[in-house]
Amino acid sequence: MTDPKEIFAPRSDDLGQAPDAGKPGVSVIVPVYNCAGSLPRCIESALSQDPAPSEVIVVNDGSTDNVREVAAGYGNRIVYLEQANQGQGAARNAGLRVASGRYVAFLDSDDYWLPGFIRACVSFLEAHPEAIAVSTGQRIKTWGK
């Protein structure tokens, strides 16, 4: 895992505006650059959440490996976008432009979520309406330390 932090936040077109309560669930955005090997575990971890996300948006940021073929194996279970390589931020922004969920979650293509991740994040945000985002992290302990 290159970055153990994930961001989970209500959607808003304007930072001061509350999310639209009428929008369904969670849009998961996965920016991908040359991570075909880890992409299946990433996508499966998002799709297997309970509750399931409204959509999983995979944004291929100009990969030269077989990301396209891996993503195609998921058919209509994901939304797939391609763009020339512009970096992770641009790939996330491309996903944001098409996301339709009430909440947005970013998941790096070389990471995965444990069961219950979406439920915990949504529960926290709904219990704390003053919160505008949830950031999670992971502590890794090595043997003997």
Secondary structure, DSSP 8 states (H G I E B T S, - for coil): -----EEEEE--SSTTS---TTS-SEEEEEEESS-TTTHHHHHHHHHT-SS--SEEEEEEES-SSSHHHHHHTTGGGSEEEEE-S--HHHHHHHHHHH--SSEEEE--TT----TTHHHHHHHHHHH-TT---EEE------TT-
